Amino acid sequence: MTESTAATSSDFTDVPDARDILHGLAAPTTGELQLEDRASLQRVAGLSTELTDVTEVEYRQLRLERVVLVGVWTEGTAAQARASMVELAALAETAGSEVLDALIQRRSRPDSATYIGSGKADELREAVLATGADTVICDGELTPAQLTALEKIVKVKVIDRTALILDIFAQHATSREGKAQVSLAQMEYMLPRLRGWGESMSRQAGGRAGSNGGVGLRGPGETKIETDRRRIRERMAKLRREIRGMKKSRTVMRAARERNAIPRLTVAGYTNAGKSSLVNAMTGSGALVQDALFATLDPTTRRATLDDGRAVVFTDTVGFVRHLPTQLVEAFRSTLEEVVDADLVLHVVDGSDPFPAEQISAVRQVINEVVAADDVKPPPEMLVINKIDAIDGNRMTELRHAFGDAVFVSARTGEGMPELFDRIREFVGRGDVELTIDVPYTRGDLVSRIHEEGEVLTSEHTADGTRMRVRVPVAFAGGLADLEVATESDQSPVGGLT
């Protein structure tokens, strides 16, 4: 080998090892992986596989592409009506559609026949033809008769706000429980809307129906639509049993947190208010964060440690929305129990939204429905106004005047986070008791638990053990009674908030 081509091991000392390069790269978080999965499954506009016969709409998978929005303005201001349509457009885009046009009609109440009236329906048909839309989305829940009548006029698929939200939930559900809950909600919505025209759905079963010899042909004279309804009811009963079984594991985990006396803080609020971003900012976790409605469906629980050493648990929950379908509230009841059973609800509000009071009202309405059904006392609430980095000074003044007790933060920039932690620390420690105890050196486990569930004020080592002045929850204080040392400073329990 010549000198020009020869190489020794010392020549490669400056070349970095591949393992060193990989070691320097941060591992992707769970949220980043989920976001990548969603981005890899995009709907392609223009490649429609829809049937030309709109009468089969109930038996097709919902596939939104090019849509026209329509709403009925029955109350409130014009700005509120416009905000409702903007939200509907955001829902449609989250579901993967392209919004082409939007129509609003001022009425005292929706038309009982076509939702928007025959004249406006003809205008809607012209808008569909002009834009080339293949779907109409109504800002409300339509009856089966209204869906049928409107489809006959506009000649394209018509869905309502409830079906749209259910479709988004179906796209975003990842866990087994979440998928089961969404499936149950979809079937509850679809069951009363099964319909047919001509002979396709009213045809009776064949000759073997009476003998119970055919698959799905149990009753003599059972029509196809009756068979479909029976199968849906059987599937719904099975899903309810599965969800009840999954609920047991969630109850076991919740009971374990209660035994450990770790404060449970649930983050709830309107959809896309920044709940997951706030949980990430408070815990340093990697929960899925996406600028989309209903990005989070499955509850995510993260543990964090406050500045005083006390451990707390934050749970990120599904967001709420105005006119949330009743089917979803029922199906997601086991998930919403995370809100009801919390020690404190951090109610996150989007400060940049033009109507935050309506968001707050919508969230509280759903929570009250769950509380009333379970016959329990609603948990205490701390209002958190998020996204203050996206509003100006005048808007901030208005919000502080309207919601004086709220904490104003920005999960993106970190502004206001210290005050939020102070308020949480104050709430968590409001029922604590101060004690002076002598802990033997053999009870290191007890010292560790005190640091986790309480706060150590002073610590002094003696010949027999450690004398500690601690502040702990009342439930924990009972187990320390044998180690308590009476001092002049021992008084009644010390609390934070009254």
Secondary structure, 3 states (H helix, E strand, C coil): CCCCCCCCHHHHCCCCCHHHHHHHCCCCCHHHHHHHHHHCCCCCCCCCCCCCCHHHHHHCCCCCCEEEEEEEECCCCHHHHHHHHHHHHHHHHHCCCEEEEEEEEECCCCECCCECCHHHHHHHHHHHHHHCCCEEEECCCCCHHHHHHHHHHHCCEEEEHHHHHHHHHHHHCCCHHHHHHHHHHHHHHHHHHCCCCCCCCCCECCCCCCCCCCCCCCCCCCEHHHHHHHHHHHHHHHHHHHHHHHHHHHHHHHHHHHHCCCCEEEEEEECCCCHHHHHHHHHCCCCCCCCCCCCCCCCEEEEEECCCCCEEEEEECCCECCCCCHHHHHHCHHHHHHHHCCCEEEEEEECCCCCHHHHHHHHHHHHHHHHHHHCCCCCCEEEEEECHHHCCHHHHHHHHHHCCCCEECCCCCCCCHHHHHHHHHHHHCCCEEEEEEEEECCCHHHHHHHHHHCEEEEEEECCCEEEEEEEEEHHHHHHHHHHECCCCCCCCCCCCCC
